Amino acid sequence: YQKWGVRDVAYAMLHCSCNDAAWALGQAAGGGTMPGFRERAQALAEQLGMTDDPVLFDPAGLDDERSVGGDNFLSARDLA
């Protein structure tokens, strides 16, 4: 068992595209669950004024059999 700081996990996620790091941060942000992440991500999208109906199920952005619900959607306009 290891404990990593948020900065180290974020660096791993961004530097080497570590999906497990994205999952760890997503779970932490969502109160320890992926459904919690989904609710929090959707609330943040509304707060930021994203208008293209973003769908954010998986913190790693996966859309395959390893994803949490898959079918993430985020437009280039909302990303900008």
The first five atom37 places (N, CA, C, CB, O) and aatype in JSON, in Angstrom:
{
  "aatype": [18, 5, 11, 17, 7, 19, 1, 3, 19, 0, 18, 0, 12, 10, 8, 4, 15, 4, 2, 3, 0, 0, 17, 0, 10, 7, 5, 0, 0, 7, 7, 7, 16, 12, 14, 7, 13, 1, 6, 1, 0, 5, 0, 10, 0, 6, 5, 10, 7, 12, 16, 3, 3, 14, 19, 10, 13, 3, 14, 0, 7, 10, 3, 3, 6, 1, 15, 19, 7, 7, 3, 2, 13, 10, 15, 0, 1, 3, 10, 0],
  "atom_mask": [
    [1, 1, 1, 1, 1],
    [1, 1, 1, 1, 1],
    [1, 1, 1, 1, 1],
    [1, 1, 1, 1, 1],
    [1, 1, 1, 0, 1],
    [1, 1, 1, 1, 1],
    [1, 1, 1, 1, 1],
    [1, 1, 1, 1, 1],
    [1, 1, 1, 1, 1],
    [1, 1, 1, 1, 1],
    [1, 1, 1, 1, 1],
    [1, 1, 1, 1, 1],
    [1, 1, 1, 1, 1],
    [1, 1, 1, 1, 1],
    [1, 1, 1, 1, 1],
    [1, 1, 1, 1, 1],
    [1, 1, 1, 1, 1],
    [1, 1, 1, 1, 1],
    [1, 1, 1, 1, 1],
    [1, 1, 1, 1, 1],
    [1, 1, 1, 1, 1],
    [1, 1, 1, 1, 1],
    [1, 1, 1, 1, 1],
    [1, 1, 1, 1, 1],
    [1, 1, 1, 1, 1],
    [1, 1, 1, 0, 1],
    [1, 1, 1, 1, 1],
    [1, 1, 1, 1, 1],
    [1, 1, 1, 1, 1],
    [1, 1, 1, 0, 1],
    [1, 1, 1, 0, 1],
    [1, 1, 1, 0, 1],
    [1, 1, 1, 1, 1],
    [1, 1, 1, 1, 1],
    [1, 1, 1, 1, 1],
    [1, 1, 1, 0, 1],
    [1, 1, 1, 1, 1],
    [1, 1, 1, 1, 1],
    [1, 1, 1, 1, 1],
    [1, 1, 1, 1, 1],
    [1, 1, 1, 1, 1],
    [1, 1, 1, 1, 1],
    [1, 1, 1, 1, 1],
    [1, 1, 1, 1, 1],
    [1, 1, 1, 1, 1],
    [1, 1, 1, 1, 1],
    [1, 1, 1, 1, 1],
    [1, 1, 1, 1, 1],
    [1, 1, 1, 0, 1],
    [1, 1, 1, 1, 1],
    [1, 1, 1, 1, 1],
    [1, 1, 1, 1, 1],
    [1, 1, 1, 1, 1],
    [1, 1, 1, 1, 1],
    [1, 1, 1, 1, 1],
    [1, 1, 1, 1, 1],
    [1, 1, 1, 1, 1],
    [1, 1, 1, 1, 1],
    [1, 1, 1, 1, 1],
    [1, 1, 1, 1, 1],
    [1, 1, 1, 0, 1],
    [1, 1, 1, 1, 1],
    [1, 1, 1, 1, 1],
    [1, 1, 1, 1, 1],
    [1, 1, 1, 1, 1],
    [1, 1, 1, 1, 1],
    [1, 1, 1, 1, 1],
    [1, 1, 1, 1, 1],
    [1, 1, 1, 0, 1],
    [1, 1, 1, 0, 1],
    [1, 1, 1, 1, 1],
    [1, 1, 1, 1, 1],
    [1, 1, 1, 1, 1],
    [1, 1, 1, 1, 1],
    [1, 1, 1, 1, 1],
    [1, 1, 1, 1, 1],
    [1, 1, 1, 1, 1],
    [1, 1, 1, 1, 1],
    [1, 1, 1, 1, 1],
    [1, 1, 1, 1, 1]
  ],
  "atom_positions": [
    [[0.84, -1.19, 0.0], [0.0, 0.0, 0.0], [0.88, 1.24, 0.0], [-0.95, 0.01, 1.21], [1.79, 1.35, 0.81]],
    [[0.6, 2.16, -0.91], [1.37, 3.4, -0.99], [0.42, 4.58, -0.97], [2.24, 3.44, -2.26], [-0.72, 4.49, -1.42]],
    [[0.89, 5.68, -0.45], [0.14, 6.94, -0.51], [0.91, 7.89, -1.41], [-0.07, 7.56, 0.91], [2.11, 8.09, -1.24]],
    [[0.21, 8.47, -2.36], [0.8, 9.45, -3.26], [0.07, 10.77, -3.06], [0.71, 8.98, -4.76], [-1.13, 10.79, -2.77]],
    [[0.78, 11.86, -3.2], [0.16, 13.17, -3.15], [-0.55, 13.48, -4.46], [0.0, 0.0, 0.0], [-0.24, 12.89, -5.49]],
    [[-1.51, 14.38, -4.41], [-2.28, 14.74, -5.6], [-1.37, 15.24, -6.71], [-3.33, 15.8, -5.26], [-1.57, 14.91, -7.87]],
    [[-0.38, 16.02, -6.36], [0.54, 16.56, -7.36], [1.26, 15.43, -8.1], [1.56, 17.5, -6.7], [1.4, 15.48, -9.32]],
    [[1.73, 14.42, -7.36], [2.43, 13.3, -7.98], [1.51, 12.48, -8.87], [3.05, 12.42, -6.92], [1.9, 12.03, -9.95]],
    [[0.28, 12.27, -8.41], [-0.69, 11.5, -9.2], [-1.05, 12.27, -10.47], [-1.97, 11.19, -8.36], [-1.12, 11.69, -11.55]],
    [[-1.28, 13.57, -10.34], [-1.61, 14.39, -11.51], [-0.45, 14.39, -12.51], [-1.94, 15.85, -11.08], [-0.67, 14.33, -13.72]],
    [[0.79, 14.46, -12.01], [1.95, 14.41, -12.89], [2.0, 13.09, -13.65], [3.25, 14.62, -12.09], [2.24, 13.06, -14.85]],
    [[1.77, 11.99, -12.94], [1.77, 10.68, -13.59], [0.69, 10.6, -14.65], [1.58, 9.55, -12.56], [0.91, 10.07, -15.74]],
    [[-0.49, 11.14, -14.33], [-1.61, 11.11, -15.26], [-1.3, 11.89, -16.54], [-2.88, 11.67, -14.59], [-1.59, 11.44, -17.65]],
    [[-0.72, 13.05, -16.37], [-0.44, 13.91, -17.52], [0.83, 13.52, -18.27], [-0.34, 15.34, -17.06], [0.89, 13.65, -19.49]],
    [[1.83, 13.06, -17.55], [3.12, 12.76, -18.17], [3.1, 11.46, -18.96], [4.19, 12.69, -17.11], [3.62, 11.4, -20.07]],
    [[2.5, 10.42, -18.4], [2.56, 9.13, -19.09], [1.17, 8.57, -19.39], [3.36, 8.13, -18.26], [1.03, 7.38, -19.67]],
    [[0.16, 9.42, -19.31], [-1.21, 9.0, -19.61], [-1.62, 7.77, -18.8], [-1.35, 8.71, -21.1], [-2.15, 6.81, -19.34]],
    [[-1.36, 7.83, -17.51], [-1.67, 6.71, -16.61], [-3.15, 6.74, -16.25], [-0.79, 6.78, -15.32], [-3.59, 7.56, -15.44]],
    [[-3.91, 5.84, -16.85], [-5.34, 5.81, -16.59], [-5.66, 5.49, -15.14], [-6.01, 4.8, -17.49], [-6.66, 5.98, -14.61]],
    [[-4.84, 4.67, -14.48], [-5.1, 4.37, -13.08], [-4.96, 5.61, -12.21], [-4.16, 3.27, -12.6], [-5.65, 5.73, -11.2]],
    [[-4.07, 6.53, -12.59], [-3.94, 7.79, -11.86], [-5.19, 8.64, -12.05], [-2.68, 8.56, -12.32], [-5.66, 9.27, -11.1]],
    [[-5.73, 8.68, -13.27], [-6.96, 9.42, -13.53], [-8.11, 8.83, -12.71], [-7.31, 9.4, -15.03], [-8.92, 9.57, -12.15]],
    [[-8.18, 7.52, -12.65], [-9.23, 6.86, -11.85], [-9.09, 7.22, -10.38], [-9.18, 5.33, -12.03], [-10.08, 7.52, -9.72]],
    [[-7.86, 7.2, -9.86], [-7.64, 7.52, -8.45], [-8.09, 8.94, -8.13], [-6.16, 7.33, -8.08], [-8.75, 9.18, -7.12]],
    [[-7.72, 9.89, -9.0], [-8.15, 11.28, -8.78], [-9.67, 11.42, -8.94], [-7.42, 12.22, -9.74], [-10.31, 12.16, -8.2]],
    [[-10.23, 10.71, -9.92], [-11.68, 10.76, -10.12], [-12.44, 10.22, -8.93], [0.0, 0.0, 0.0], [-13.43, 10.8, -8.5]],
    [[-11.98, 9.11, -8.4], [-12.63, 8.54, -7.22], [-12.49, 9.47, -6.02], [-12.05, 7.17, -6.89], [-13.45, 9.66, -5.27]],
    [[-11.32, 10.04, -5.83], [-11.12, 10.96, -4.71], [-12.03, 12.19, -4.84], [-9.64, 11.4, -4.64], [-12.6, 12.64, -3.85]],
    [[-12.16, 12.71, -6.05], [-13.01, 13.88, -6.27], [-14.48, 13.55, -6.1], [-12.77, 14.45, -7.65], [-15.29, 14.42, -5.76]],
    [[-14.83, 12.3, -6.35], [-16.24, 11.89, -6.28], [-16.63, 11.25, -4.97], [0.0, 0.0, 0.0], [-17.61, 10.51, -4.91]],
    [[-15.87, 11.51, -3.92], [-16.21, 10.94, -2.62], [-15.91, 9.46, -2.52], [0.0, 0.0, 0.0], [-16.47, 8.77, -1.67]],
    [[-15.03, 8.96, -3.38], [-14.62, 7.57, -3.32], [-15.32, 6.65, -4.29], [0.0, 0.0, 0.0], [-15.07, 5.44, -4.29]],
    [[-16.2, 7.19, -5.15], [-16.92, 6.34, -6.1], [-16.92, 6.96, -7.49], [-18.37, 6.11, -5.64], [-16.79, 8.18, -7.64]],
    [[-17.06, 6.11, -8.51], [-17.17, 6.61, -9.87], [-18.52, 7.31, -10.11], [-16.99, 5.47, -10.87], [-18.54, 8.33, -10.79]],
    [[-19.64, 6.8, -9.58], [-20.88, 7.57, -9.73], [-20.77, 8.96, -9.09], [-22.06, 6.81, -9.1], [-21.33, 9.93, -9.6]],
    [[-20.03, 9.05, -7.99], [-19.8, 10.35, -7.37], [-18.99, 11.26, -8.27], [0.0, 0.0, 0.0], [-19.25, 12.46, -8.36]],
    [[-17.99, 10.68, -8.95], [-17.21, 11.46, -9.91], [-18.11, 11.99, -11.02], [-16.08, 10.6, -10.52], [-18.04, 13.17, -11.38]],
    [[-18.96, 11.13, -11.55], [-19.85, 11.51, -12.64], [-20.74, 12.68, -12.22], [-20.72, 10.31, -13.08], [-20.89, 13.65, -12.98]],
    [[-21.32, 12.61, -11.05], [-22.2, 13.69, -10.56], [-21.41, 14.99, -10.39], [-22.85, 13.29, -9.21], [-21.88, 16.06, -10.78]],
    [[-20.22, 14.89, -9.84], [-19.42, 16.08, -9.61], [-18.93, 16.69, -10.93], [-18.22, 15.76, -8.71], [-18.9, 17.91, -11.08]],
    [[-18.55, 15.84, -11.89], [-18.09, 16.32, -13.18], [-19.22, 17.03, -13.93], [-17.54, 15.16, -14.02], [-19.01, 18.07, -14.55]],
    [[-20.42, 16.45, -13.88], [-21.56, 17.07, -14.55], [-21.9, 18.42, -13.91], [-22.79, 16.14, -14.51], [-22.2, 19.38, -14.61]],
    [[-21.84, 18.48, -12.57], [-22.11, 19.74, -11.87], [-21.08, 20.81, -12.25], [-22.11, 19.53, -10.35], [-21.43, 21.97, -12.45]],
    [[-19.81, 20.41, -12.35], [-18.76, 21.35, -12.73], [-18.96, 21.82, -14.17], [-17.37, 20.7, -12.57], [-18.74, 23.0, -14.46]],
    [[-19.36, 20.92, -15.06], [-19.61, 21.3, -16.45], [-20.7, 22.37, -16.52], [-20.01, 20.06, -17.3], [-20.59, 23.33, -17.28]],
    [[-21.74, 22.2, -15.73], [-22.81, 23.21, -15.69], [-22.29, 24.52, -15.14], [-24.0, 22.71, -14.84], [-22.57, 25.59, -15.69]],
    [[-21.53, 24.45, -14.05], [-20.98, 25.65, -13.42], [-20.07, 26.41, -14.38], [-20.22, 25.27, -12.15], [-20.05, 27.64, -14.37]],
    [[-19.32, 25.7, -15.2], [-18.41, 26.32, -16.16], [-19.13, 26.84, -17.4], [-17.34, 25.34, -16.56], [-18.52, 27.51, -18.24]],
    [[-20.41, 26.53, -17.52], [-21.18, 27.01, -18.66], [-20.97, 26.21, -19.93], [0.0, 0.0, 0.0], [-21.15, 26.74, -21.03]],
    [[-20.6, 24.95, -19.8], [-20.45, 24.1, -20.99], [-21.82, 23.89, -21.6], [-19.77, 22.72, -20.63], [-22.76, 23.46, -20.92]],
    [[-21.93, 24.19, -22.87], [-23.26, 24.24, -23.5], [-23.54, 23.1, -24.47], [-23.42, 25.53, -24.21], [-24.67, 22.99, -24.96]],
    [[-22.58, 22.26, -24.77], [-22.78, 21.19, -25.75], [-23.15, 19.86, -25.08], [-21.52, 21.02, -26.59], [-22.86, 18.79, -25.62]],
    [[-23.78, 19.94, -23.92], [-24.23, 18.75, -23.18], [-23.13, 17.72, -23.0], [-25.41, 18.12, -23.89], [-23.25, 16.6, -23.5]],
    [[-22.06, 18.09, -22.29], [-20.98, 17.12, -22.09], [-21.46, 15.92, -21.26], [-19.79, 17.79, -21.39], [-22.31, 16.06, -20.38]],
    [[-20.92, 14.77, -21.56], [-21.19, 13.55, -20.8], [-19.84, 13.04, -20.31], [-21.94, 12.46, -21.67], [-18.97, 12.68, -21.11]],
    [[-19.67, 13.01, -19.01], [-18.38, 12.64, -18.43], [-18.59, 11.49, -17.45], [-17.73, 13.86, -17.71], [-18.92, 11.71, -16.28]],
    [[-18.38, 10.27, -17.92], [-18.57, 9.08, -17.09], [-17.26, 8.57, -16.51], [-19.22, 7.99, -17.88], [-17.24, 8.07, -15.38]],
    [[-16.19, 8.69, -17.24], [-14.94, 8.03, -16.91], [-13.83, 9.07, -16.82], [-14.6, 6.94, -17.97], [-13.59, 9.78, -17.8]],
    [[-13.14, 9.2, -15.69], [-12.12, 10.22, -15.55], [-10.93, 10.04, -16.48], [-11.64, 10.26, -14.15], [-10.18, 10.98, -16.72]],
    [[-10.74, 8.84, -17.0], [-9.64, 8.6, -17.93], [-10.06, 8.85, -19.38], [-9.12, 7.17, -17.78], [-9.22, 8.84, -20.28]],
    [[-11.35, 9.08, -19.6], [-11.83, 9.33, -20.95], [-11.94, 8.09, -21.81], [0.0, 0.0, 0.0], [-12.0, 8.18, -23.04]],
    [[-11.96, 6.93, -21.18], [-12.02, 5.68, -21.93], [-13.42, 5.43, -22.48], [-11.58, 4.5, -21.05], [-14.41, 5.83, -21.87]],
    [[-13.49, 4.78, -23.61], [-14.76, 4.42, -24.24], [-14.77, 2.96, -24.67], [-15.05, 5.33, -25.45], [-15.37, 2.63, -25.69]],
    [[-14.1, 2.11, -23.93], [-14.05, 0.7, -24.32], [-14.57, -0.17, -23.17], [-12.61, 0.28, -24.7], [-15.21, 0.34, -22.25]],
    [[-14.29, -1.44, -23.23], [-14.8, -2.37, -22.22], [-14.23, -2.11, -20.82], [-14.49, -3.8, -22.63], [-14.78, -2.61, -19.84]],
    [[-13.16, -1.34, -20.71], [-12.58, -1.02, -19.4], [-13.12, 0.28, -18.83], [-11.07, -0.92, -19.52], [-12.74, 0.67, -17.72]],
    [[-14.0, 0.95, -19.53], [-14.49, 2.25, -19.07], [-15.63, 2.08, -18.07], [-14.96, 3.08, -20.26], [-16.16, 0.99, -17.87]],
    [[-15.97, 3.18, -17.44], [-17.09, 3.23, -16.51], [-18.27, 3.84, -17.26], [-16.73, 4.06, -15.2], [-18.48, 5.05, -17.2]],
    [[-19.03, 3.02, -17.94], [-20.17, 3.54, -18.7], [-19.83, 3.97, -20.1], [0.0, 0.0, 0.0], [-20.69, 3.95, -20.98]],
    [[-18.6, 4.36, -20.34], [-18.15, 4.76, -21.68], [-18.95, 5.92, -22.26], [0.0, 0.0, 0.0], [-19.69, 6.6, -21.55]],
    [[-18.79, 6.11, -23.53], [-19.51, 7.13, -24.26], [-19.33, 8.53, -23.69], [-20.97, 6.8, -24.29], [-20.29, 9.29, -23.6]],
    [[-18.11, 8.88, -23.31], [-17.82, 10.24, -22.88], [-17.99, 11.16, -24.07], [-16.38, 10.36, -22.29], [-17.74, 10.77, -25.21]],
    [[-18.42, 12.37, -23.81], [-18.6, 13.35, -24.88], [-18.19, 14.71, -24.36], [-20.06, 13.36, -25.38], [-18.7, 15.17, -23.34]],
    [[-17.27, 15.36, -25.06], [-16.85, 16.7, -24.71], [-16.45, 17.38, -26.02], [-15.65, 16.69, -23.66], [-15.55, 16.92, -26.72]],
    [[-17.12, 18.47, -26.34], [-16.85, 19.14, -27.61], [-15.61, 20.01, -27.51], [-18.06, 19.99, -28.05], [-15.17, 20.37, -26.42]],
    [[-15.05, 20.34, -28.67], [-13.89, 21.23, -28.72], [-14.26, 22.6, -28.16], [-13.35, 21.35, -30.18], [-13.45, 23.25, -27.51]],
    [[-15.48, 23.05, -28.42], [-15.91, 24.35, -27.9], [-15.95, 24.35, -26.38], [-17.29, 24.72, -28.46], [-15.46, 25.29, -25.75]],
    [[-16.54, 23.31, -25.79], [-16.58, 23.24, -24.34], [-15.17, 23.11, -23.75], [-17.44, 22.07, -23.9], [-14.89, 23.67, -22.69]],
    [[-14.31, 22.39, -24.42], [-12.95, 22.22, -23.94], [-12.21, 23.55, -23.93], [-12.2, 21.21, -24.82], [-11.44, 23.83, -23.01]],
    [[-12.45, 24.38, -24.96], [-11.81, 25.69, -25.03], [-12.33, 26.59, -23.95], [-12.02, 26.33, -26.4], [-11.92, 27.74, -23.85]]
  ]
}
